[in-house]
Structure formats: C-alpha cells, structure tokens
C-alpha cells in the first residue's frame, strides 16, 4: 500500500470510528482533553502517512500549521498521544487490509 492512496479524510474517518467522535468534532474548536488528544493523534498520523504539508493537514482539521507541528511533537513526547496514534495506525491498517507505508 502506498502513501499516496491514503488521504487526510481517511485518517479523519478512522479516528472518528476508533475514538467515537464525529469527524465534525475533530475539526471543531472544542478543546476537551479526550477530543484534543484524539485530534492530535489524527493530525500526527496524517502527517506521517499522507505526505501532506503541515498547512494542508491543518486546513483539513481547521487548524493552522503551528497546531499541527505541536500535535506531531506531542505524539513524540507524550505517551498518551503516541499510544493513541499507534492505535489509530493499527485501526487504519486493519480497515485498509494491509500495512501503511509512511510518506
């Protein structure tokens, strides 16, 4: 499976299914902790697997590029966010029927 086949919307839908939030909530201004962590995990994974820029990922989540950079840093530094990102990656791989190659 190539990175080009995975869209940001695919990551958003997988995050929605896994974490139980509608895609609209992932792109909303809500800053509740559970939702924020799920959003950070989704943005970090989107950066890894889509090859899109921080600006493009941010636009899809209605955030700016700096917020995406923060999400990526959180995924590296926070066990909570990195664990959620790993679960999301596994869910997306199961959903798509194969291993995801990073962009």
PATIKE-805369 format. One record per atom (N, C-alpha, C): residue number from 1; atom name; x, y, z. Coordinates in Angstrom, 1 decimal. Each point is the difference from the previous one (the first is absolute). Layout:
N
<atom k="NUM" a="CA" X="X" Y="Y" Z="Z"/>
...
END
This chain:
103
<atom k="1" a="N" X="0.8" Y="-1.2" Z="0.0"/>
<atom k="1" a="CA" X="-0.8" Y="1.2" Z="0.0"/>
<atom k="1" a="C" X="0.9" Y="1.2" Z="0.0"/>
<atom k="2" a="N" X="-0.3" Y="1.0" Z="-0.9"/>
<atom k="2" a="CA" X="0.9" Y="1.1" Z="-0.1"/>
<atom k="2" a="C" X="-0.6" Y="1.2" Z="0.8"/>
<atom k="3" a="N" X="0.8" Y="0.9" Z="0.4"/>
<atom k="3" a="CA" X="-0.4" Y="1.2" Z="0.8"/>
<atom k="3" a="C" X="-1.0" Y="0.8" Z="-0.8"/>
<atom k="4" a="N" X="0.1" Y="0.1" Z="-1.3"/>
<atom k="4" a="CA" X="-0.8" Y="0.8" Z="-0.9"/>
<atom k="4" a="C" X="-1.5" Y="-0.4" Z="0.1"/>
<atom k="5" a="N" X="-0.2" Y="-1.3" Z="0.4"/>
<atom k="5" a="CA" X="-1.4" Y="-0.5" Z="0.0"/>
<atom k="5" a="C" X="-0.8" Y="0.5" Z="1.2"/>
<atom k="6" a="N" X="0.7" Y="0.5" Z="1.0"/>
<atom k="6" a="CA" X="-0.6" Y="0.4" Z="1.3"/>
<atom k="6" a="C" X="-0.2" Y="1.5" Z="0.0"/>
<atom k="7" a="N" X="-1.3" Y="0.4" Z="0.2"/>
<atom k="7" a="CA" X="-0.3" Y="1.4" Z="0.0"/>
<atom k="7" a="C" X="-0.2" Y="0.4" Z="1.5"/>
<atom k="8" a="N" X="0.1" Y="1.3" Z="0.2"/>
<atom k="8" a="CA" X="-0.2" Y="0.5" Z="1.4"/>
<atom k="8" a="C" X="-1.4" Y="-0.4" Z="0.4"/>
<atom k="9" a="N" X="-1.0" Y="0.1" Z="-0.9"/>
<atom k="9" a="CA" X="-1.4" Y="-0.4" Z="0.3"/>
<atom k="9" a="C" X="0.0" Y="-1.4" Z="0.5"/>
<atom k="10" a="N" X="0.8" Y="-0.9" Z="-0.5"/>
<atom k="10" a="CA" X="0.0" Y="-1.4" Z="0.4"/>
<atom k="10" a="C" X="0.5" Y="-0.1" Z="1.5"/>
<atom k="11" a="N" X="1.0" Y="0.8" Z="0.3"/>
<atom k="11" a="CA" X="0.5" Y="0.0" Z="1.4"/>
<atom k="11" a="C" X="-1.1" Y="0.6" Z="0.9"/>
<atom k="12" a="N" X="-0.7" Y="1.0" Z="-0.4"/>
<atom k="12" a="CA" X="-1.0" Y="0.6" Z="0.8"/>
<atom k="12" a="C" X="-1.2" Y="-1.0" Z="0.2"/>
<atom k="13" a="N" X="-0.4" Y="-0.7" Z="-1.0"/>
<atom k="13" a="CA" X="-1.1" Y="-1.0" Z="0.1"/>
<atom k="13" a="C" X="0.4" Y="-1.1" Z="1.0"/>
<atom k="14" a="N" X="1.3" Y="-0.5" Z="-0.2"/>
<atom k="14" a="CA" X="0.5" Y="-1.0" Z="0.9"/>
<atom k="14" a="C" X="0.0" Y="0.4" Z="1.5"/>
<atom k="15" a="N" X="0.5" Y="1.3" Z="0.2"/>
<atom k="15" a="CA" X="0.0" Y="0.5" Z="1.3"/>
<atom k="15" a="C" X="-1.4" Y="0.2" Z="0.6"/>
<atom k="16" a="N" X="-0.9" Y="0.4" Z="-0.8"/>
<atom k="16" a="CA" X="-1.4" Y="0.1" Z="0.4"/>
<atom k="16" a="C" X="-0.6" Y="-1.4" Z="0.4"/>
<atom k="17" a="N" X="0.3" Y="-1.0" Z="-0.8"/>
<atom k="17" a="CA" X="-0.5" Y="-1.3" Z="0.4"/>
<atom k="17" a="C" X="0.7" Y="-0.6" Z="1.2"/>
<atom k="18" a="N" X="1.3" Y="0.2" Z="0.1"/>
<atom k="18" a="CA" X="0.7" Y="-0.6" Z="1.2"/>
<atom k="18" a="C" X="-0.3" Y="0.8" Z="1.3"/>
<atom k="19" a="N" X="0.0" Y="1.3" Z="0.0"/>
<atom k="19" a="CA" X="-0.1" Y="0.7" Z="1.2"/>
<atom k="19" a="C" X="-1.5" Y="0.4" Z="0.3"/>
<atom k="20" a="N" X="-0.9" Y="-0.2" Z="-0.9"/>
<atom k="20" a="CA" X="-1.4" Y="0.3" Z="0.3"/>
<atom k="20" a="C" X="-0.4" Y="1.4" Z="-0.1"/>
<atom k="21" a="N" X="0.7" Y="0.8" Z="-0.7"/>
<atom k="21" a="CA" X="-0.3" Y="1.4" Z="-0.2"/>
<atom k="21" a="C" X="-0.4" Y="0.2" Z="-1.5"/>
<atom k="22" a="N" X="-1.0" Y="0.8" Z="-0.3"/>
<atom k="22" a="CA" X="-0.3" Y="0.2" Z="-1.4"/>
<atom k="22" a="C" X="1.1" Y="0.8" Z="-0.6"/>
<atom k="23" a="N" X="0.2" Y="-0.1" Z="-1.3"/>
<atom k="23" a="CA" X="1.1" Y="0.8" Z="-0.7"/>
<atom k="23" a="C" X="-0.2" Y="1.5" Z="0.2"/>
<atom k="24" a="N" X="-1.2" Y="0.4" Z="0.1"/>
<atom k="24" a="CA" X="-0.3" Y="1.4" Z="0.3"/>
<atom k="24" a="C" X="0.6" Y="0.5" Z="1.3"/>
<atom k="25" a="N" X="0.0" Y="-0.9" Z="1.0"/>
<atom k="25" a="CA" X="0.5" Y="0.3" Z="1.3"/>
<atom k="25" a="C" X="1.6" Y="0.1" Z="-0.1"/>
<atom k="26" a="N" X="0.6" Y="-0.8" Z="-0.8"/>
<atom k="26" a="CA" X="1.4" Y="0.0" Z="-0.2"/>
<atom k="26" a="C" X="0.5" Y="1.3" Z="-0.7"/>
<atom k="27" a="N" X="-0.9" Y="0.6" Z="-0.7"/>
<atom k="27" a="CA" X="0.3" Y="1.3" Z="-0.7"/>
<atom k="27" a="C" X="-0.6" Y="1.2" Z="0.7"/>
<atom k="28" a="N" X="-0.6" Y="-0.2" Z="1.2"/>
<atom k="28" a="CA" X="-0.7" Y="1.0" Z="0.7"/>
<atom k="28" a="C" X="1.0" Y="0.8" Z="0.9"/>
<atom k="29" a="N" X="-0.4" Y="1.1" Z="0.5"/>
<atom k="29" a="CA" X="0.9" Y="0.8" Z="0.9"/>
<atom k="29" a="C" X="0.0" Y="-0.6" Z="1.5"/>
<atom k="30" a="N" X="-0.8" Y="-1.0" Z="0.2"/>
<atom k="30" a="CA" X="-0.1" Y="-0.6" Z="1.4"/>
<atom k="30" a="C" X="1.4" Y="-0.4" Z="0.5"/>
<atom k="31" a="N" X="0.3" Y="0.3" Z="1.3"/>
<atom k="31" a="CA" X="1.3" Y="-0.4" Z="0.5"/>
<atom k="31" a="C" X="-0.1" Y="-0.9" Z="1.2"/>
<atom k="32" a="N" X="-1.0" Y="-0.8" Z="0.0"/>
<atom k="32" a="CA" X="-0.1" Y="-1.1" Z="1.1"/>
<atom k="32" a="C" X="1.2" Y="-0.9" Z="-0.2"/>
<atom k="33" a="N" X="0.6" Y="-0.4" Z="1.1"/>
<atom k="33" a="CA" X="1.2" Y="-0.8" Z="0.0"/>
<atom k="33" a="C" X="-0.1" Y="-1.3" Z="-0.9"/>
<atom k="34" a="N" X="-1.0" Y="-0.8" Z="0.2"/>
<atom k="34" a="CA" X="-0.1" Y="-1.2" Z="-0.8"/>
<atom k="34" a="C" X="0.0" Y="0.3" Z="-1.5"/>
<atom k="35" a="N" X="-0.8" Y="1.0" Z="-0.3"/>
<atom k="35" a="CA" X="-0.1" Y="0.4" Z="-1.4"/>
<atom k="35" a="C" X="1.3" Y="0.6" Z="-0.6"/>
<atom k="36" a="N" X="0.6" Y="0.8" Z="0.8"/>
<atom k="36" a="CA" X="1.3" Y="0.6" Z="-0.4"/>
<atom k="36" a="C" X="1.1" Y="-1.1" Z="-0.2"/>
<atom k="37" a="N" X="0.0" Y="-0.9" Z="0.9"/>
<atom k="37" a="CA" X="1.0" Y="-1.1" Z="-0.2"/>
<atom k="37" a="C" X="-0.2" Y="-0.8" Z="-1.2"/>
<atom k="38" a="N" X="-1.3" Y="-0.3" Z="-0.3"/>
<atom k="38" a="CA" X="-0.4" Y="-0.8" Z="-1.2"/>
<atom k="38" a="C" X="0.4" Y="0.8" Z="-1.2"/>
<atom k="39" a="N" X="-0.3" Y="1.3" Z="0.0"/>
<atom k="39" a="CA" X="0.3" Y="0.9" Z="-1.1"/>
<atom k="39" a="C" X="1.5" Y="0.0" Z="-0.3"/>
<atom k="40" a="N" X="0.8" Y="0.2" Z="1.1"/>
<atom k="40" a="CA" X="1.5" Y="0.0" Z="-0.1"/>
<atom k="40" a="C" X="0.5" Y="-1.3" Z="-0.6"/>
<atom k="41" a="N" X="-0.5" Y="-1.1" Z="0.5"/>
<atom k="41" a="CA" X="0.4" Y="-1.3" Z="-0.6"/>
<atom k="41" a="C" X="-0.3" Y="-0.1" Z="-1.5"/>
<atom k="42" a="N" X="-1.2" Y="0.5" Z="-0.4"/>
<atom k="42" a="CA" X="-0.4" Y="-0.1" Z="-1.4"/>
<atom k="42" a="C" X="0.8" Y="0.9" Z="-0.8"/>
<atom k="43" a="N" X="0.3" Y="1.2" Z="0.5"/>
<atom k="43" a="CA" X="0.9" Y="1.0" Z="-0.8"/>
<atom k="43" a="C" X="1.4" Y="-0.6" Z="-0.2"/>
<atom k="44" a="N" X="0.5" Y="-0.6" Z="1.1"/>
<atom k="44" a="CA" X="1.4" Y="-0.5" Z="0.0"/>
<atom k="44" a="C" X="0.0" Y="-1.2" Z="-1.0"/>
<atom k="45" a="N" X="-0.9" Y="-0.9" Z="0.0"/>
<atom k="45" a="CA" X="-0.1" Y="-1.1" Z="-0.9"/>
<atom k="45" a="C" X="-0.2" Y="0.5" Z="-1.4"/>
<atom k="46" a="N" X="-0.8" Y="1.0" Z="-0.2"/>
<atom k="46" a="CA" X="-0.2" Y="0.5" Z="-1.4"/>
<atom k="46" a="C" X="1.3" Y="0.6" Z="-0.5"/>
<atom k="47" a="N" X="0.8" Y="0.6" Z="0.8"/>
<atom k="47" a="CA" X="1.3" Y="0.5" Z="-0.5"/>
<atom k="47" a="C" X="0.9" Y="-1.1" Z="-0.4"/>
<atom k="48" a="N" X="0.0" Y="-1.1" Z="0.8"/>
<atom k="48" a="CA" X="0.8" Y="-1.2" Z="-0.3"/>
<atom k="48" a="C" X="-0.3" Y="-0.7" Z="-1.3"/>
<atom k="49" a="N" X="-1.3" Y="-0.2" Z="-0.2"/>
<atom k="49" a="CA" X="-0.4" Y="-0.9" Z="-1.1"/>
<atom k="49" a="C" X="-0.5" Y="0.6" Z="-1.3"/>
<atom k="50" a="N" X="-0.3" Y="1.3" Z="0.0"/>
<atom k="50" a="CA" X="-0.5" Y="0.6" Z="-1.2"/>
<atom k="50" a="C" X="1.0" Y="0.8" Z="-0.8"/>
<atom k="51" a="N" X="1.1" Y="0.4" Z="0.7"/>
<atom k="51" a="CA" X="1.0" Y="0.8" Z="-0.8"/>
<atom k="51" a="C" X="-0.5" Y="1.5" Z="-0.2"/>
<atom k="52" a="N" X="-1.0" Y="0.4" Z="0.7"/>
<atom k="52" a="CA" X="-0.5" Y="1.3" Z="-0.2"/>
<atom k="52" a="C" X="0.7" Y="1.0" Z="0.9"/>
<atom k="53" a="N" X="0.0" Y="1.3" Z="-0.3"/>
<atom k="53" a="CA" X="0.7" Y="1.0" Z="0.8"/>
<atom k="53" a="C" X="-0.8" Y="0.2" Z="1.3"/>
<atom k="54" a="N" X="0.6" Y="0.7" Z="1.0"/>
<atom k="54" a="CA" X="-0.7" Y="0.4" Z="1.2"/>
<atom k="54" a="C" X="-1.2" Y="0.9" Z="-0.3"/>
<atom k="55" a="N" X="0.2" Y="0.9" Z="-1.0"/>
<atom k="55" a="CA" X="-1.1" Y="0.9" Z="-0.4"/>
<atom k="55" a="C" X="-1.2" Y="-0.8" Z="-0.5"/>
<atom k="56" a="N" X="0.3" Y="-1.0" Z="-0.9"/>
<atom k="56" a="CA" X="-1.1" Y="-0.8" Z="-0.5"/>
<atom k="56" a="C" X="-0.7" Y="-0.8" Z="1.0"/>
<atom k="57" a="N" X="0.8" Y="-0.6" Z="0.9"/>
<atom k="57" a="CA" X="-0.7" Y="-0.8" Z="1.1"/>
<atom k="57" a="C" X="-0.7" Y="0.9" Z="0.9"/>
<atom k="58" a="N" X="0.5" Y="1.2" Z="0.3"/>
<atom k="58" a="CA" X="-0.6" Y="0.9" Z="0.9"/>
<atom k="58" a="C" X="-1.4" Y="0.5" Z="-0.6"/>
<atom k="59" a="N" X="0.0" Y="0.3" Z="-1.3"/>
<atom k="59" a="CA" X="-1.2" Y="0.4" Z="-0.7"/>
<atom k="59" a="C" X="-1.1" Y="-1.1" Z="0.1"/>
<atom k="60" a="N" X="0.4" Y="-1.2" Z="-0.1"/>
<atom k="60" a="CA" X="-1.0" Y="-1.1" Z="0.0"/>
<atom k="60" a="C" X="-0.6" Y="-0.1" Z="1.4"/>
<atom k="61" a="N" X="0.8" Y="0.4" Z="1.1"/>
<atom k="61" a="CA" X="-0.5" Y="-0.1" Z="1.3"/>
<atom k="61" a="C" X="-0.5" Y="1.4" Z="0.5"/>
<atom k="62" a="N" X="0.0" Y="1.0" Z="-0.9"/>
<atom k="62" a="CA" X="-0.3" Y="1.4" Z="0.3"/>
<atom k="62" a="C" X="0.9" Y="0.5" Z="1.2"/>
<atom k="63" a="N" X="1.3" Y="-0.2" Z="-0.2"/>
<atom k="63" a="CA" X="1.0" Y="0.5" Z="0.9"/>
<atom k="63" a="C" X="1.1" Y="0.6" Z="-0.8"/>
<atom k="64" a="N" X="0.9" Y="0.7" Z="0.6"/>
<atom k="64" a="CA" X="1.2" Y="0.5" Z="-0.7"/>
<atom k="64" a="C" X="1.2" Y="-0.9" Z="0.0"/>
<atom k="65" a="N" X="1.0" Y="0.3" Z="-0.7"/>
<atom k="65" a="CA" X="1.1" Y="-1.0" Z="-0.1"/>
<atom k="65" a="C" X="0.7" Y="-0.1" Z="1.3"/>
<atom k="66" a="N" X="0.1" Y="1.0" Z="0.8"/>
<atom k="66" a="CA" X="0.6" Y="-0.1" Z="1.3"/>
<atom k="66" a="C" X="-0.7" Y="-1.0" Z="0.9"/>
<atom k="67" a="N" X="-1.3" Y="-0.1" Z="0.0"/>
<atom k="67" a="CA" X="-0.7" Y="-1.0" Z="0.8"/>
<atom k="67" a="C" X="0.3" Y="-1.4" Z="-0.5"/>
<atom k="68" a="N" X="0.2" Y="-0.2" Z="-1.3"/>
<atom k="68" a="CA" X="0.4" Y="-1.3" Z="-0.5"/>
<atom k="68" a="C" X="1.4" Y="-0.3" Z="0.5"/>
<atom k="69" a="N" X="0.9" Y="0.9" Z="0.0"/>
<atom k="69" a="CA" X="1.4" Y="-0.2" Z="0.5"/>
<atom k="69" a="C" X="-0.1" Y="-0.4" Z="1.5"/>
<atom k="70" a="N" X="-0.8" Y="0.7" Z="0.7"/>
<atom k="70" a="CA" X="-0.2" Y="-0.4" Z="1.4"/>
<atom k="70" a="C" X="-0.5" Y="-1.4" Z="0.2"/>
<atom k="71" a="N" X="-1.0" Y="-0.4" Z="-0.8"/>
<atom k="71" a="CA" X="-0.5" Y="-1.3" Z="0.1"/>
<atom k="71" a="C" X="1.0" Y="-1.1" Z="-0.3"/>
<atom k="72" a="N" X="0.9" Y="0.3" Z="-1.0"/>
<atom k="72" a="CA" X="1.1" Y="-0.9" Z="-0.3"/>
<atom k="72" a="C" X="0.9" Y="-0.1" Z="1.1"/>
<atom k="73" a="N" X="0.4" Y="1.1" Z="0.6"/>
<atom k="73" a="CA" X="0.9" Y="0.0" Z="1.2"/>
<atom k="73" a="C" X="-0.6" Y="-0.7" Z="1.2"/>
<atom k="74" a="N" X="-1.3" Y="0.2" Z="0.2"/>
<atom k="74" a="CA" X="-0.7" Y="-0.7" Z="1.1"/>
<atom k="74" a="C" X="0.0" Y="-1.6" Z="-0.3"/>
<atom k="75" a="N" X="-0.2" Y="-0.4" Z="-1.2"/>
<atom k="75" a="CA" X="0.0" Y="-1.4" Z="-0.3"/>
<atom k="75" a="C" X="1.3" Y="-0.6" Z="0.3"/>
<atom k="76" a="N" X="1.1" Y="0.8" Z="-0.2"/>
<atom k="76" a="CA" X="1.4" Y="-0.5" Z="0.3"/>
<atom k="76" a="C" X="0.2" Y="0.0" Z="1.6"/>
<atom k="77" a="N" X="-0.5" Y="1.0" Z="0.6"/>
<atom k="77" a="CA" X="0.4" Y="0.2" Z="1.4"/>
<atom k="77" a="C" X="-1.0" Y="-0.6" Z="1.0"/>
<atom k="78" a="N" X="-1.3" Y="-0.1" Z="-0.3"/>
<atom k="78" a="CA" X="-1.0" Y="-0.4" Z="0.9"/>
<atom k="78" a="C" X="-0.3" Y="-1.5" Z="-0.2"/>
<atom k="79" a="N" X="0.1" Y="-0.8" Z="1.0"/>
<atom k="79" a="CA" X="-0.4" Y="-1.4" Z="-0.1"/>
<atom k="79" a="C" X="-1.5" Y="-0.1" Z="-0.3"/>
<atom k="80" a="N" X="-0.8" Y="0.9" Z="0.5"/>
<atom k="80" a="CA" X="-1.4" Y="-0.1" Z="-0.3"/>
<atom k="80" a="C" X="-0.3" Y="0.2" Z="-1.5"/>
<atom k="81" a="N" X="0.5" Y="1.1" Z="-0.6"/>
<atom k="81" a="CA" X="-0.2" Y="0.3" Z="-1.4"/>
<atom k="81" a="C" X="0.6" Y="-1.0" Z="-0.9"/>
<atom k="82" a="N" X="1.3" Y="-0.4" Z="0.4"/>
<atom k="82" a="CA" X="0.6" Y="-1.0" Z="-0.9"/>
<atom k="82" a="C" X="-0.7" Y="-1.4" Z="0.0"/>
<atom k="83" a="N" X="-0.6" Y="-0.3" Z="1.2"/>
<atom k="83" a="CA" X="-0.8" Y="-1.3" Z="0.1"/>
<atom k="83" a="C" X="-1.2" Y="0.1" Z="-0.9"/>
<atom k="84" a="N" X="-0.7" Y="1.2" Z="0.1"/>
<atom k="84" a="CA" X="-1.2" Y="0.2" Z="-0.8"/>
<atom k="84" a="C" X="0.4" Y="-0.1" Z="-1.5"/>
<atom k="85" a="N" X="1.1" Y="0.6" Z="-0.4"/>
<atom k="85" a="CA" X="0.4" Y="0.0" Z="-1.4"/>
<atom k="85" a="C" X="0.3" Y="-1.4" Z="-0.5"/>
<atom k="86" a="N" X="0.6" Y="-0.8" Z="0.9"/>
<atom k="86" a="CA" X="0.3" Y="-1.4" Z="-0.3"/>
<atom k="86" a="C" X="-1.3" Y="-0.8" Z="-0.2"/>
<atom k="87" a="N" X="-0.9" Y="0.2" Z="0.9"/>
<atom k="87" a="CA" X="-1.3" Y="-0.7" Z="-0.1"/>
<atom k="87" a="C" X="-0.7" Y="0.4" Z="-1.3"/>
<atom k="88" a="N" X="0.1" Y="1.3" Z="-0.3"/>
<atom k="88" a="CA" X="-0.7" Y="0.5" Z="-1.3"/>
<atom k="88" a="C" X="0.7" Y="-0.6" Z="-1.2"/>
<atom k="89" a="N" X="1.3" Y="-0.1" Z="0.0"/>
<atom k="89" a="CA" X="0.7" Y="-0.6" Z="-1.1"/>
<atom k="89" a="C" X="-0.4" Y="-1.4" Z="-0.2"/>
<atom k="90" a="N" X="-0.1" Y="-0.8" Z="1.1"/>
<atom k="90" a="CA" X="-0.4" Y="-1.4" Z="-0.1"/>
<atom k="90" a="C" X="-1.4" Y="-0.1" Z="-0.5"/>
<atom k="91" a="N" X="-0.9" Y="0.9" Z="0.5"/>
<atom k="91" a="CA" X="-1.4" Y="0.0" Z="-0.5"/>
<atom k="91" a="C" X="-0.1" Y="0.3" Z="-1.5"/>
<atom k="92" a="N" X="0.8" Y="0.9" Z="-0.5"/>
<atom k="92" a="CA" X="0.0" Y="0.4" Z="-1.4"/>
<atom k="92" a="C" X="0.6" Y="-1.1" Z="-0.8"/>
<atom k="93" a="N" X="1.0" Y="-0.7" Z="0.5"/>
<atom k="93" a="CA" X="0.6" Y="-1.2" Z="-0.7"/>
<atom k="93" a="C" X="-1.0" Y="-1.1" Z="-0.1"/>
<atom k="94" a="N" X="-0.7" Y="-0.3" Z="1.1"/>
<atom k="94" a="CA" X="-1.1" Y="-1.0" Z="-0.1"/>
<atom k="94" a="C" X="-1.1" Y="0.3" Z="-1.0"/>
<atom k="95" a="N" X="-0.4" Y="1.3" Z="0.1"/>
<atom k="95" a="CA" X="-1.1" Y="0.5" Z="-0.9"/>
<atom k="95" a="C" X="0.4" Y="-0.1" Z="-1.5"/>
<atom k="96" a="N" X="1.3" Y="0.3" Z="-0.3"/>
<atom k="96" a="CA" X="0.4" Y="0.0" Z="-1.3"/>
<atom k="96" a="C" X="0.6" Y="-1.3" Z="-0.5"/>
<atom k="97" a="N" X="0.2" Y="-1.0" Z="1.0"/>
<atom k="97" a="CA" X="0.4" Y="-1.3" Z="-0.4"/>
<atom k="97" a="C" X="1.5" Y="-0.1" Z="-0.3"/>
<atom k="98" a="N" X="0.8" Y="0.7" Z="0.7"/>
<atom k="98" a="CA" X="1.5" Y="-0.1" Z="-0.3"/>
<atom k="98" a="C" X="0.8" Y="1.1" Z="0.8"/>
<atom k="99" a="N" X="1.3" Y="-0.3" Z="0.0"/>
<atom k="99" a="CA" X="0.8" Y="1.0" Z="0.7"/>
<atom k="99" a="C" X="0.1" Y="1.3" Z="-0.8"/>
<atom k="100" a="N" X="0.1" Y="1.1" Z="0.8"/>
<atom k="100" a="CA" X="0.1" Y="1.3" Z="-0.6"/>
<atom k="100" a="C" X="1.4" Y="0.4" Z="0.0"/>
<atom k="101" a="N" X="0.4" Y="0.5" Z="-1.2"/>
<atom k="101" a="CA" X="1.4" Y="0.5" Z="-0.2"/>
<atom k="101" a="C" X="0.0" Y="1.5" Z="0.3"/>
<atom k="102" a="N" X="1.0" Y="0.4" Z="0.8"/>
<atom k="102" a="CA" X="0.1" Y="1.5" Z="0.3"/>
<atom k="102" a="C" X="0.4" Y="0.7" Z="-1.3"/>
<atom k="103" a="N" X="-0.5" Y="1.2" Z="-0.1"/>
<atom k="103" a="CA" X="0.3" Y="0.9" Z="-1.2"/>
<atom k="103" a="C" X="1.4" Y="0.5" Z="0.1"/>
END
